[in-house]
């Protein structure tokens, strides 16, 4: 009988959570940067602000994507991503509640929906970090 060796990558779930975050964040940033004027008309915030956010999101998405490829994945860097995702979530909701970005109705809905997605990524990353340590 031949013995099979099974190796489980305990970081697979975390890698997928980080990679999904990177793709969505980078795609969002690209849209904000490349289509700032029409997105501004749709969502409300100034095109210049959207371009700045787009640059930030592209850089952040690239950094998160790079983190997803590291062996091993840095727990400290993962915690920083989680913290920034929580800050983004709270900031997005706060901006809508405060009326600070001149959102249209669609823009306010988009900002809250986006905050929920980012919060979801944070939760998946927390779960992934836990799984990578407990198995």
ROSE-4610 file (N, C-alpha, C; in Angstrom, 1 decimal, always signed):
// ROSE-4610
residu = [X/X/X/X/X/X/X/X/X/X/X/X/X/X/X/X/X/X/X/X/X/X/X/X/X/X/X/X/X/X/X/X/X/X/X/X/X/X/X/X/X/X/X/X/X/X/X/X/X/X/X/X/X/X/X/X/X/X/X/X/X/X/X/X/X/X/X/X/X/X/X/X/X/X/X/X/X/X/X/X/X/X/X/X/X/X/X/X/X/X/X/X/X/X/X/X/X/X/X/X/X/X/X/X/X/X/X/X/X/X/X/X/X/X/X/X/X/X/X/X/X/X/X/X/X/X/X/X/X/X/X/X/X/X/X/X/X/X/X/X/X/X/X/X/X/X/X/X/X/X/X/X/X/X/X/X/X/X/X/X/X/X/X/X/X/X/X/X/X/X/X/X/X/X/X/X/X/X/X/X/X/X/X/X/X/X/X/X/X/X/X/X/X/X/X/X/X/X/X/X/X/X/X/X/X/X/X/X/X/X/X/X/X/X/X/X/X/X/X/X/X/X/X/X/X/X/X/X/X/X/X/X/X/X/X/X/X/X/X/X/X/X/X/X/X/X/X/X/X/X/X/X/X/X/X/X/X/X/X/X/X/X/X/X/X/X/X/X/X/X/X/X/X/X/X/X/X/X/X/X/X/X/X/X/X/X/X/X/X/X/X/X/X/X/X/X/X/X/X/X/X/X/X/X/X/X/X/X/X/X/X/X/X/X/X/X/X/X/X/X/X/X/X/X/X/X/X/X/X/X/X/X/X/X/X/X/X/X/X/X/X/X/X/X/X/X/X/X/X/X/X/X/X/X/X/X/X/X/X/X/X/X/X/X/X/X/X/X/X/X/X/X/X/X/X/X/X/X/X/X/X/X/X/X/X/X/X/X/X/X/X/X/X/X/X/X/X/X/X/X/X/X/X/X/X]
num = [1/1/1/2/2/2/3/3/3/4/4/4/5/5/5/6/6/6/7/7/7/8/8/8/9/9/9/10/10/10/11/11/11/12/12/12/13/13/13/14/14/14/15/15/15/16/16/16/17/17/17/18/18/18/19/19/19/20/20/20/21/21/21/22/22/22/23/23/23/24/24/24/25/25/25/26/26/26/27/27/27/28/28/28/29/29/29/30/30/30/31/31/31/32/32/32/33/33/33/34/34/34/35/35/35/36/36/36/37/37/37/38/38/38/39/39/39/40/40/40/41/41/41/42/42/42/43/43/43/44/44/44/45/45/45/46/46/46/47/47/47/48/48/48/49/49/49/50/50/50/51/51/51/52/52/52/53/53/53/54/54/54/55/55/55/56/56/56/57/57/57/58/58/58/59/59/59/60/60/60/61/61/61/62/62/62/63/63/63/64/64/64/65/65/65/66/66/66/67/67/67/68/68/68/69/69/69/70/70/70/71/71/71/72/72/72/73/73/73/74/74/74/75/75/75/76/76/76/77/77/77/78/78/78/79/79/79/80/80/80/81/81/81/82/82/82/83/83/83/84/84/84/85/85/85/86/86/86/87/87/87/88/88/88/89/89/89/90/90/90/91/91/91/92/92/92/93/93/93/94/94/94/95/95/95/96/96/96/97/97/97/98/98/98/99/99/99/100/100/100/101/101/101/102/102/102/103/103/103/104/104/104/105/105/105/106/106/106/107/107/107/108/108/108/109/109/109/110/110/110/111/111/111/112/112/112/113/113/113/114/114/114/115/115/115/116/116/116/117/117/117/118/118/118/119/119/119/120/120/120/121/121/121/122/122/122/123/123/123/124/124/124/125/125/125/126/126/126/127/127/127/128/128/128/129/129/129/130/130/130/131/131/131/132/132/132/133/133/133/134/134/134/135/135/135]
x = [+0.8/+0.0/+0.9/+0.5/+1.3/+0.7/+1.5/+1.0/+1.0/-0.1/-0.3/+0.0/+0.8/+1.1/+0.2/-0.6/-1.5/-0.9/-0.7/-0.2/-1.3/-1.7/-2.7/-2.0/-2.3/-1.8/-2.8/-2.3/-3.2/-3.5/-2.8/-3.0/-3.9/-4.4/-5.1/-6.3/-7.1/-8.3/-7.9/-6.8/-6.4/-5.8/-5.1/-4.6/-5.7/-6.7/-7.9/-8.6/-8.8/-9.4/-8.6/-7.3/-6.5/-6.5/-6.4/-6.4/-7.7/-8.8/-10.1/-10.2/-9.7/-9.7/-8.8/-7.7/-6.8/-7.4/-8.1/-8.7/-9.8/-10.7/-11.8/-11.4/-10.4/-9.9/-9.2/-8.3/-7.6/-8.6/-9.6/-10.6/-11.3/-11.7/-12.4/-11.6/-10.3/-9.4/-9.2/-9.1/-8.9/-10.1/-11.3/-12.5/-12.5/-12.2/-12.2/-11.2/-10.1/-9.0/-9.3/-9.7/-9.9/-11.2/-12.3/-13.6/-14.1/-13.2/-13.5/-14.7/-14.7/-15.8/-17.2/-17.4/-18.7/-19.1/-18.1/-18.4/-18.8/-18.1/-18.5/-19.9/-20.3/-21.7/-22.7/-22.3/-23.2/-23.3/-22.1/-22.0/-22.0/-21.5/-21.5/-20.2/-19.2/-18.0/-17.2/-16.4/-15.7/-14.7/-14.6/-13.7/-12.3/-11.8/-10.4/-10.3/-11.3/-11.3/-11.3/-12.1/-12.2/-10.9/-10.2/-8.9/-7.9/-7.9/-7.0/-7.3/-8.6/-9.0/-8.6/-8.8/-8.4/-6.9/-6.1/-4.6/-4.3/-4.9/-4.8/-5.2/-6.4/-6.9/-6.0/-5.5/-4.6/-3.4/-2.7/-1.5/-1.9/-2.9/-3.4/-3.7/-4.4/-4.8/-3.5/-2.5/-1.3/-0.5/-0.5/+0.1/-0.5/-1.9/-2.6/-2.4/-2.4/-2.1/-0.7/+0.3/+1.6/+1.7/+1.0/+0.9/+0.3/-0.7/-1.3/-0.3/+0.7/+1.7/+2.9/+3.0/+4.2/+4.1/+5.2/+5.4/+6.4/+6.1/+4.7/+4.1/+2.8/+2.0/+2.3/+2.7/+2.9/+1.7/+1.6/+0.4/+0.3/+1.4/+1.4/+0.8/+1.3/+0.8/-0.7/-1.1/-2.5/-3.3/-2.9/-3.6/-3.7/-2.7/-2.7/-3.8/-3.8/-4.9/-6.3/-6.4/-7.7/-8.1/-7.1/-7.3/-7.7/-7.0/-7.3/-8.7/-9.1/-10.4/-11.5/-11.2/-12.2/-12.3/-11.1/-11.1/-11.8/-11.6/-12.3/-13.8/-14.2/-15.6/-16.3/-15.7/-16.2/-16.1/-15.1/-15.0/-16.0/-16.3/-17.3/-18.7/-19.0/-20.3/-20.4/-19.3/-19.3/-19.4/-18.8/-18.8/-20.3/-20.9/-22.3/-23.2/-23.1/-23.9/-23.7/-22.4/-22.1/-22.4/-22.7/-22.9/-21.7/-20.5/-19.3/-18.8/-19.4/-18.8/-19.8/-20.9/-21.9/-22.4/-22.7/-23.1/-24.5/-24.7/-26.1/-26.7/-28.0/-28.6/-27.9/-27.7/-26.9/-25.6/-24.9/-23.6/-23.6/-24.6/-24.7/-24.9/-25.8/-26.1/-24.8/-24.1/-22.8/-21.8/-21.7/-20.7/-21.0/-22.3/-22.6/-22.4/-22.8/-22.6/-21.1/-20.3/-18.9/-18.3/-18.8/-18.4/-18.7/-19.9/-20.2/-19.3/-18.9/-18.0/-16.7/-16.2/-14.9/-14.9/-16.0/-16.2/-16.2/-16.8/-16.8/-15.4/-14.6/-13.2/-12.4/-12.7/-12.0/-12.4/-13.6/-14.1/-13.5/-13.5/-12.8/-11.3/-10.7/-9.3/-9.0/-9.9/-9.8/-10.0/-11.0/-11.2/-10.0/-9.4/-8.3/-7.0/-6.9/-5.7/-5.9/-7.1/-7.3/-7.1/-7.6/-7.4/-6.0/-5.2/-3.8/-3.0/-3.5/-2.8/-3.3/-4.6/-5.2/-5.1/-4.8/-4.8/-3.4]
y = [-1.2/+0.0/+1.2/+2.2/+3.5/+4.5/+5.2/+6.2/+7.5/+8.2/+9.5/+10.6/+11.6/+12.7/+13.8/+14.3/+15.4/+16.6/+17.7/+18.9/+20.0/+20.6/+21.6/+22.9/+23.8/+25.2/+25.9/+26.1/+26.7/+28.2/+28.7/+30.1/+30.3/+29.2/+29.4/+30.3/+30.1/+31.0/+32.4/+32.7/+34.0/+34.6/+33.8/+34.3/+34.7/+33.9/+34.2/+35.4/+35.6/+36.8/+38.0/+38.0/+39.1/+39.4/+38.3/+38.5/+39.1/+38.6/+39.2/+40.6/+41.0/+42.4/+43.2/+42.7/+43.4/+43.6/+42.6/+42.8/+43.8/+43.6/+44.6/+46.0/+46.1/+47.5/+48.1/+47.3/+47.8/+48.2/+47.4/+47.6/+48.9/+49.1/+50.3/+51.5/+51.4/+52.5/+52.9/+51.9/+52.1/+52.8/+52.4/+53.1/+54.6/+54.8/+56.2/+57.0/+56.4/+57.2/+57.5/+56.5/+56.6/+57.2/+57.1/+57.6/+58.6/+59.4/+60.3/+61.2/+61.8/+62.8/+62.1/+61.1/+60.5/+59.8/+59.3/+58.7/+59.8/+61.0/+62.2/+62.6/+62.6/+63.0/+62.0/+60.7/+59.7/+59.6/+59.7/+59.5/+60.8/+61.9/+63.2/+63.8/+63.1/+63.7/+64.3/+65.3/+66.0/+65.0/+65.2/+64.3/+64.3/+65.4/+65.5/+64.6/+64.6/+63.7/+62.3/+62.0/+60.6/+60.1/+61.0/+60.6/+60.3/+61.2/+60.9/+59.6/+59.3/+58.1/+56.9/+57.1/+56.1/+55.7/+56.7/+56.5/+55.7/+56.1/+55.4/+54.0/+53.8/+52.4/+51.5/+52.1/+51.3/+50.9/+51.8/+51.5/+50.5/+50.7/+49.9/+48.5/+48.4/+47.1/+46.3/+47.0/+46.4/+45.8/+46.6/+46.2/+45.0/+45.0/+43.8/+42.6/+42.8/+41.7/+41.1/+42.0/+41.5/+40.7/+41.2/+40.5/+39.1/+39.0/+37.7/+36.7/+37.1/+36.2/+35.9/+36.5/+36.3/+34.9/+34.3/+33.0/+33.2/+33.3/+33.2/+34.6/+34.6/+35.9/+36.5/+37.7/+38.4/+38.6/+38.1/+38.4/+39.9/+40.5/+42.0/+42.8/+42.4/+43.1/+42.8/+41.6/+41.2/+42.0/+42.2/+42.9/+44.4/+44.9/+46.3/+46.5/+45.5/+45.5/+45.5/+44.6/+44.5/+45.8/+46.4/+47.7/+48.8/+48.8/+49.8/+49.6/+48.3/+48.0/+48.5/+48.3/+48.8/+50.3/+51.0/+52.4/+52.9/+52.3/+52.7/+52.5/+51.4/+51.1/+52.2/+52.5/+53.5/+54.9/+55.2/+56.5/+56.7/+55.6/+55.7/+56.0/+55.2/+55.4/+56.8/+57.2/+58.6/+59.7/+59.5/+60.5/+60.6/+59.5/+59.6/+60.2/+59.8/+60.4/+61.9/+62.3/+63.7/+64.5/+63.9/+64.6/+65.4/+64.8/+65.5/+65.4/+64.6/+64.4/+64.8/+65.4/+65.8/+64.6/+63.5/+62.3/+62.6/+62.0/+61.9/+60.7/+60.5/+59.3/+58.0/+57.9/+56.7/+56.7/+57.8/+57.8/+57.4/+57.8/+57.4/+55.9/+55.4/+54.0/+53.2/+53.7/+53.1/+53.1/+54.2/+54.3/+53.3/+53.2/+52.2/+50.8/+50.5/+49.2/+48.8/+49.8/+49.6/+49.4/+50.1/+49.9/+48.5/+48.0/+46.6/+45.6/+45.8/+44.9/+44.9/+46.1/+46.2/+45.6/+45.8/+45.1/+43.6/+43.2/+41.7/+41.2/+42.0/+41.6/+41.5/+42.5/+42.5/+41.2/+40.9/+39.7/+38.4/+38.3/+37.1/+37.1/+38.2/+38.2/+37.8/+38.3/+37.8/+36.3/+35.8/+34.3/+33.6/+34.1/+33.5/+33.5/+34.6/+34.7/+33.7/+33.6/+32.6/+31.2/+30.9/+29.5/+29.2/+30.2/+30.0/+29.6/+30.0/+29.7/+28.5/+28.1/+27.0/+25.6/+25.5/+24.1/+23.5]
z = [+0.0/+0.0/+0.0/-0.8/-0.9/+0.1/+0.8/+1.7/+0.9/+1.1/+0.5/+1.5/+1.0/+1.9/+1.5/+2.4/+2.2/+2.9/+2.2/+2.8/+2.6/+3.7/+3.6/+3.8/+2.9/+3.1/+4.0/+5.2/+6.2/+5.9/+4.9/+4.6/+3.4/+2.8/+1.5/+1.6/+2.7/+2.9/+3.0/+3.8/+4.0/+2.7/+1.9/+0.6/-0.3/-0.3/-1.2/-0.7/+0.6/+1.1/+0.8/+0.9/+0.6/-0.9/-1.7/-3.2/-3.7/-3.1/-3.5/-3.2/-2.0/-1.6/-2.5/-2.9/-3.8/-5.2/-5.7/-7.0/-7.0/-6.0/-5.9/-5.7/-4.8/-4.4/-5.6/-6.3/-7.4/-8.6/-8.8/-9.8/-9.6/-8.3/-7.9/-8.1/-7.7/-7.8/-9.3/-10.2/-11.6/-12.2/-11.8/-12.2/-11.7/-10.5/-9.9/-10.6/-11.0/-11.6/-13.1/-13.8/-15.3/-15.6/-14.8/-15.1/-14.1/-13.5/-12.4/-12.8/-13.9/-14.3/-14.3/-15.1/-15.0/-13.7/-13.0/-11.7/-10.7/-10.8/-10.0/-10.2/-11.5/-11.8/-11.2/-11.2/-10.7/-9.2/-8.6/-7.1/-6.3/-6.9/-6.2/-5.8/-5.2/-4.9/-6.1/-5.8/-6.8/-7.6/-8.9/-9.7/-9.2/-8.7/-8.2/-7.0/-6.1/-4.9/-5.3/-6.3/-6.8/-7.4/-8.1/-8.7/-7.5/-6.5/-5.4/-4.7/-4.5/-3.9/-4.8/-6.1/-7.1/-7.0/-6.9/-6.8/-5.5/-4.4/-3.1/-3.2/-3.8/-3.9/-4.8/-5.9/-6.7/-6.0/-5.2/-4.5/-3.4/-2.6/-1.5/-2.1/-3.2/-3.8/-4.2/-4.7/-5.1/-3.9/-2.8/-1.6/-1.0/-1.0/-0.4/-1.3/-2.6/-3.5/-3.3/-3.1/-2.8/-1.5/-0.5/+0.8/+0.6/-0.3/-0.5/-1.1/-1.8/-2.4/-1.5/-0.4/+0.5/+1.1/+1.3/+2.0/+3.1/+4.3/+4.9/+4.8/+5.0/+5.1/+6.4/+6.4/+7.7/+8.5/+9.7/+10.5/+10.9/+11.1/+11.4/+10.2/+9.0/+7.8/+7.6/+7.8/+7.7/+8.7/+9.9/+10.9/+10.5/+9.8/+9.3/+8.2/+7.3/+6.3/+6.9/+7.9/+8.6/+9.2/+9.9/+10.6/+9.6/+8.5/+7.4/+6.8/+6.7/+6.1/+7.1/+8.4/+9.4/+9.4/+9.3/+9.2/+8.0/+6.9/+5.6/+5.8/+6.4/+6.6/+7.5/+8.6/+9.5/+8.9/+8.1/+7.5/+6.4/+5.7/+4.6/+5.2/+6.2/+6.9/+7.5/+8.2/+8.8/+7.8/+6.6/+5.6/+5.0/+4.9/+4.4/+5.5/+6.7/+7.8/+8.0/+7.9/+8.1/+6.8/+5.7/+4.5/+4.0/+4.3/+4.0/+2.5/+1.7/+0.4/-0.7/-0.4/-1.3/-2.2/-1.5/-2.3/-2.8/-4.0/-4.6/-3.8/-4.0/-3.3/-3.8/-5.1/-5.5/-4.9/-4.8/-4.2/-2.7/-2.0/-0.6/-0.5/-1.3/-1.3/-1.7/-2.7/-3.1/-2.0/-1.3/-0.2/+0.9/+1.2/+2.3/+1.8/+0.6/+0.0/+0.0/-0.4/-0.5/+0.9/+1.9/+3.3/+3.7/+3.4/+3.7/+3.1/+1.9/+1.2/+1.9/+2.2/+2.8/+4.2/+4.9/+6.2/+6.1/+5.0/+4.7/+4.5/+3.7/+3.5/+4.8/+5.7/+7.0/+7.8/+7.8/+8.5/+7.9/+6.6/+5.9/+6.3/+6.3/+6.7/+8.1/+9.0/+10.4/+10.5/+9.8/+9.8/+9.2/+8.1/+7.5/+8.4/+9.1/+10.0/+11.1/+11.6/+12.7/+12.2/+11.0/+10.4/+10.2/+9.8/+9.5/+10.7/+11.9/+13.1/+13.8/+13.6/+14.5/+13.8/+12.6/+12.0/+12.1]
